[in-house]
Amino acid sequence: MAIAQSLRPLRRQSAGYVGLVPFAAASIADCREGCSADRIAVVSKGIEREVLFVELTEKDRQLLALMQKNAREPVASLARQLGVARTALQERIQKLEAGGIIEGYTVRLAKTVAQNAVHCFTLAALNNKSYPDVSRRIKAMPSIQAVYAITGEWDLIIHLAAETLEKLNREVNALNEISGVVKTASHVVMETKFNRTIYAL
């Protein structure tokens, strides 16, 4: 089956819910639980709009894997590797973008450039009552590259980066001064062995 024929979109109206939605669901309300990760709809918070339901196929998975390796790979080259028509592939990419599966494209810096910065991973324990405020504060810090909520003794793993060790230390101190952060433990990165930024699908 050609990938352009495999889309089978459905359109429904909904508001105020962001999440995964079953492809054949009668409504957003019917699928707040038990949703399939292969059937995705993007809904803006508090904004009612028409939603495109997209069912990922095996060809989609192969396409996304190739694009994660090189987002600038020509469409003609991708089509040859996948064994599909160029026009069908171009249409599928556009629909994956419109459906929110592909959110955007970025630049991956060379290892030598990335290592000019000093990186550390900080474990943070929070006062649960302050969680929303802490999340808002740390999101506003440009030095913070990513934040992961985890299980166990700690609540978050925070990835920080700065130009020098001194600047990094100031950023960690600023993090500790945020009301609601109970304690932290920071680990400076000595060397990056490899950085795989491709997500398994």
C-alpha positions in Angstrom: 0.0 0.0 0.0 1.4 3.4 -0.9 2.0 5.6 2.2 -0.2 8.3 0.8 -3.1 5.9 0.8 -2.5 4.7 4.3 -3.2 8.0 6.1 -7.0 7.6 6.6 -7.5 10.9 8.5 -10.5 11.6 10.7 -11.5 15.1 11.8 -13.3 15.9 15.1 -13.9 19.0 17.2 -12.4 19.1 20.7 -11.1 21.6 23.2 -8.8 21.8 26.3 -7.3 18.3 26.0 -3.8 17.4 25.0 -2.8 13.8 24.6 -2.9 10.6 22.6 -6.2 9.7 21.0 -7.3 6.3 19.6 -7.8 6.5 15.8 -11.4 5.2 15.9 -12.5 7.0 19.1 -15.9 8.5 19.0 -14.7 11.6 20.9 -11.7 12.9 22.9 -13.6 12.2 26.1 -13.8 8.5 25.2 -10.0 8.1 25.2 -8.4 9.8 28.1 -7.1 6.4 29.1 -5.9 3.4 27.2 -4.8 5.3 24.1 -2.6 3.8 21.5 0.7 5.6 20.9 0.4 4.9 17.2 -2.7 7.0 16.8 -2.0 10.6 17.6 -4.0 13.8 17.6 -2.7 17.3 18.5 -5.2 19.5 20.4 -4.3 23.0 21.6 -5.0 23.7 25.3 -8.1 25.7 25.7 -8.5 26.3 22.0 -11.2 24.5 20.0 -10.1 23.6 16.5 -10.3 20.8 14.0 -7.9 18.0 14.7 -6.1 15.7 12.2 -5.9 12.1 13.4 -2.8 10.3 12.0 -2.2 6.6 12.1 1.6 5.8 11.9 2.5 3.0 9.5 5.7 1.0 9.3 6.8 3.2 6.4 6.2 6.2 8.6 8.5 4.7 11.2 11.2 4.1 8.6 10.8 7.6 7.2 11.0 9.3 10.6 14.1 7.2 11.5 15.8 8.3 8.3 14.8 12.0 8.9 16.2 11.9 12.4 19.5 10.8 11.1 19.6 13.6 8.5 16.6 16.0 8.2 18.2 17.6 5.1 18.2 14.3 3.1 16.5 15.1 -0.2 13.0 13.8 -0.6 14.0 11.9 -3.8 16.7 10.1 -1.8 14.3 9.2 1.0 11.8 8.0 -1.6 14.4 5.7 -3.2 15.4 4.2 0.2 11.8 3.6 1.1 10.7 2.3 -2.3 7.9 4.8 -2.7 7.0 7.6 -5.1 8.6 11.0 -4.5 5.2 12.8 -4.6 3.6 10.4 -2.2 6.5 10.8 0.2 6.3 14.6 0.0 2.6 14.5 0.7 3.2 12.2 3.7 5.8 14.5 5.2 3.5 17.4 4.9 0.7 15.5 6.6 3.0 14.4 9.4 3.9 18.0 9.9 0.3 19.2 9.8 -0.7 16.4 12.3 2.0 17.5 14.8 4.1 14.3 14.5 7.0 16.3 13.1 7.2 19.4 15.2 10.2 21.1 13.6 13.7 20.7 12.4 16.9 21.6 14.2 20.7 21.6 13.9 23.0 19.1 15.6 26.3 20.6 16.4 29.6 18.9 16.0 31.1 17.2 19.0 34.0 19.6 19.1 31.6 22.6 19.2 29.3 21.1 21.8 32.2 20.3 24.1 33.2 23.9 24.3 30.5 24.2 26.9 30.6 22.7 30.4 27.7 20.4 31.1 26.3 18.9 34.3 23.3 16.8 35.4 21.7 17.9 38.6 19.4 15.7 40.6 16.8 17.8 42.4 14.3 17.0 45.2 11.3 19.3 45.3 8.6 20.3 47.7 5.6 18.8 45.9 3.4 21.8 46.7 5.8 24.1 44.9 6.2 21.8 41.8 4.3 24.0 39.3 6.2 27.2 40.4 9.6 25.4 40.3 8.9 24.1 36.8 8.0 27.5 35.6 11.2 29.0 37.2 13.6 26.5 35.8 12.1 26.7 32.3 13.0 30.4 32.3 16.7 29.6 32.9 18.5 29.6 29.5 21.3 27.4 30.9 18.9 24.5 31.4 18.9 22.3 28.4 16.4 19.7 29.5 14.5 18.5 32.5 13.3 14.9 33.2 10.8 13.9 35.9 12.0 10.6 37.4 10.9 8.1 40.1 12.7 7.4 43.3 14.4 9.7 45.9 14.8 12.5 43.4 12.1 14.3 41.5 14.0 15.7 38.5 17.2 15.3 36.5 18.2 18.7 35.1 20.7 19.1 32.3 22.6 22.4 32.6 25.3 23.9 30.3 27.4 27.0 30.5 30.5 28.5 28.9 32.8 28.0 31.9 32.8 26.1 35.1 32.4 29.3 37.1 29.3 30.3 35.2 27.9 26.7 35.6 28.5 27.0 39.3 26.5 30.2 39.4 23.6 28.5 37.5 23.6 25.6 40.0 23.5 28.0 42.9 20.6 29.9 41.3 18.8 26.6 40.9 19.3 25.9 44.6 17.9 29.3 45.5 14.5 28.6 43.8 11.8 28.3 46.5 10.6 24.7 46.5 13.9 23.1 45.6 14.7 21.1 48.8 18.1 19.7 47.8 20.3 19.0 44.7 23.3 16.9 43.8 25.2 17.9 40.7 27.5 15.8 38.5 29.8 17.6 36.0 30.2 15.8 32.6 33.9 15.0 32.0 33.5 13.6 28.5 30.7 12.8 26.1 31.3 9.2 24.8 28.5 9.5 22.3 25.2 11.4 21.9 22.4 9.5 20.2 19.6 12.0 19.6 17.5 9.6 17.5 14.3 8.4 19.2 13.2 4.8 18.7 9.8 4.5 17.1 
